[in-house]
């Protein structure tokens, strides 16, 4: 089941449970889907939209001094894949990347990002590369 379909089901469940906060959060996220030029969007597109919304919400919280998380972030992050840890990234790099093929370590970002896809943060990969 795709993430978009799962969100629709979760919205219906939130309506039945009269969970107004979750309902409005899901409507905000799904409203962003309407900005896409197609009706059915891929899970990768959904993930990118949710990541953008979470990042924006975290920036607003940081500016207002409201802590690190709120219900919006908790609900939205529930639709994101589990993120790769620093140790997992370092382990994969050690086994699969031959730095002699690159002029510098940062050029290895492309194959690493391609392998991990949406389950990794580029800044974390950069940090791991700088540490190796």
N, C-alpha and C positions, 0 to 999 in steps of 0.2 A: 504494500500500500504506500502510495506517495505521501510526502509530507503535506502537500496541499489538501489531499483528501482527508488525512488524519486531522488536520486543523479544522476542517469543516465538521467532522464528527465530534471533536472536542468542543467546538462552539455549540453544537446542538446539545451536548451533555451539560455544558455550563448553563445554557438557557433552562434546561429541565431542573437543574439543581439550584437555580436562581442565584448563581454566582456572578453578580453584576460586574465585579472587578475583572475576573478572568474573561468574561464575555466581551467587555470593552477592549481589553488587551488584544484578544484574538481578532477583533474587528479592525483594530489599528493595523495589525500585521497583515491581515487579509486585504485591507484597503490598499496597501502598497502593491499587492499583486495586480490590482486594477490598473496601475500605472504601466504595466508591461503591455506590449503590443499583441500578446497572444493570451487566449483564455486558459489553457492548460500550460503551466510552466514546470520546468524540470526541478528535481530536488536540489540540484546545484544552484539554480536561480533562487529557490526558496531560502537555501542556506545563506547565500550572499545577502539577500534582503534582510533576513533576521540578524545576521552579523552586523549589518550597517545600522539597524535600529538599536541593537544592544550597545554598540559603540557610542552612538549618539546619546542614548539614555545615560550611559556611564559618564560621558562628558558633562552632561547637564547636572548630574549628581555631584561630580567633582567641583564644578563651578559654584554650586549652591551650598557645598559643604554638607550634603545630605547622606554621607556614608558611601559604602561601596556597592550596595545592592538594594533592590526594592522588588516588589511583586512582579512588575513588568519584566525586569531582567530575569527573574527566576522562571517565569512562564516561558519567555522567549528562548532562553538557553535550553529549555527542555526539548526543543526541536532541533538543536544543533548536535552534530556528531560528537562523540567523545574526542577531546583534543589529545594529540600525541604529547607525551611528556618529554622533557629535556633528555632524560636517560634513553628513551626509545629512539629519539632522533639521533643521538650520539652513537648508539649501538648500530642503527641502520647505516649511518655514514661510515663507520669503521669497517663494516662488512662489504658495502656496495660501492663506495666512492674511491676512485684512484686519483688522488690530487695531482699526480704527475701529468694527467691529461689536461689540466687547466693552468692558465698563467698565474692565477691567484685563487685562493680558497673561495672567494665570493662568487666566482663563476660556477661553482658547484651548486648554487642555489636552484637553478632551473631543474636539474634532474631530481633534486630532493623534493622540491615543491610539487613536481609532477607525480612523484611516488605517493606522497602523503595527501595531496589534494586539499580539500576543505577541512581536513582534520588536523591541520597544523597552522600555527601563526608564523608568518614570515619573519617577524622580529625575533621569535624564539630560535628559528633556524639560524638567523644571522648571529645571534649570541653564541650558539653552539659552535658555529664555524669559526668565530673569532677566538673561542676558547681552545680549539683543537690545534 
